[in-house]
Amino acid sequence: MMAEQPPIETGKDILFLLTGSWVTEAGEERLCPEACLVEGALLLNPHWAEAVTIIRVDYPRPRPAIVDLLDEDNQNAPTLILTADREAKEPVEAEINGRRIYTDPKAICRQLAASYGGSAPR
């Protein structure tokens, strides 16, 4: 069950992450390696959690919080959405509904490190 979420339009960059592991229909527990990379970077760079709005979403789709901002074809997690005035330090992967996004976990971490300081993956 998801915890109460902060409001989405906060004036900060928005980072969507999965809530954690999930169980498949076959009963196997799974986790997302891309989300793990971002979660690990957040542990090493705890100040990022204050700089951005983190929204946690459950694994099953649809993921309404992401769909509301982007669309059904772009509901990946992790996803970083930049505010309109944030400089893109990494090449933006896509622009959807006027929002610049990243879904590659390394690009997300490099953008966060360039914007807010801290360690980034190579």
C-alpha positions in Angstrom: 0.0 0.0 0.0 1.4 3.4 -1.0 2.0 6.1 1.6 0.4 9.4 1.3 2.0 11.4 -1.5 3.1 15.0 -1.6 1.3 17.3 -4.0 2.7 16.9 -7.5 3.0 20.5 -8.6 5.6 21.7 -6.0 7.8 24.0 -8.1 10.5 21.3 -7.9 11.7 18.7 -10.3 9.6 15.6 -9.9 11.2 12.1 -9.5 8.9 9.1 -9.9 10.1 5.9 -8.3 8.6 2.5 -7.6 7.5 1.8 -4.0 9.7 -1.3 -3.9 9.5 -4.9 -4.9 6.4 -6.7 -6.2 5.2 -10.2 -6.6 4.5 -11.7 -10.0 1.5 -13.8 -10.9 3.8 -16.8 -10.5 4.5 -15.7 -6.9 8.1 -14.6 -7.5 9.3 -11.5 -5.8 10.9 -9.0 -8.2 12.6 -5.6 -8.1 13.5 -3.0 -10.7 17.3 -2.7 -11.3 16.9 0.8 -12.8 15.0 1.9 -9.6 17.7 0.3 -7.5 20.4 2.4 -9.2 18.5 5.6 -8.4 17.6 4.5 -4.9 21.3 3.8 -4.3 22.3 7.2 -5.6 19.7 8.8 -3.3 21.3 7.1 -0.3 24.7 8.5 -1.3 23.2 11.9 -2.0 20.5 12.4 0.6 20.2 16.1 -0.2 18.6 15.3 -3.5 15.5 14.2 -1.6 15.1 17.7 -0.3 15.8 19.3 -3.7 13.2 17.3 -5.7 9.7 16.1 -5.1 9.8 12.3 -4.9 6.6 10.5 -5.8 6.4 6.7 -5.2 4.2 4.6 -7.4 3.2 1.0 -7.2 4.5 -1.4 -9.9 1.2 -2.3 -11.6 0.0 -0.2 -14.4 -1.6 2.1 -15.0 0.2 4.6 -12.8 -2.2 7.5 -12.6 0.1 10.0 -11.1 2.5 9.7 -14.0 -0.2 9.3 -16.7 -1.8 12.6 -15.4 1.4 14.5 -16.2 2.6 12.7 -19.2 0.5 10.0 -20.9 -0.2 6.3 -20.9 2.7 5.5 -23.2 5.2 7.2 -20.8 4.5 5.9 -17.3 8.0 4.5 -16.6 9.4 4.6 -13.1 12.0 5.9 -12.6 11.2 9.1 -14.4 12.6 12.6 -13.7 10.5 15.6 -14.9 12.3 18.9 -14.9 10.6 22.1 -13.9 10.3 24.7 -16.8 13.1 26.8 -15.5 15.6 24.0 -14.7 18.6 23.8 -17.0 19.0 20.4 -18.6 22.6 19.5 -17.9 22.1 16.1 -19.7 20.5 15.7 -23.1 16.7 15.5 -22.5 15.3 12.1 -23.5 11.8 13.3 -24.5 9.4 16.2 -24.2 5.8 15.2 -23.4 3.0 17.7 -22.8 5.6 20.4 -22.6 7.5 18.5 -19.9 11.2 17.5 -20.3 11.9 14.0 -19.0 14.5 11.4 -18.3 13.9 7.7 -17.8 17.4 6.4 -18.0 18.6 5.9 -14.4 22.2 7.0 -15.1 21.0 10.1 -16.9 18.6 10.9 -14.0 21.4 10.6 -11.5 23.8 12.7 -13.7 21.2 15.4 -14.1 20.5 15.5 -10.3 24.2 15.6 -9.5 24.8 18.4 -12.0 21.8 20.4 -10.7 22.1 19.8 -7.0 25.7 18.5 -6.4 26.8 15.1 -5.3 28.0 11.9 -6.8 26.9 10.6 -10.2 27.4 7.3 -12.0 30.0 7.1 -14.7 
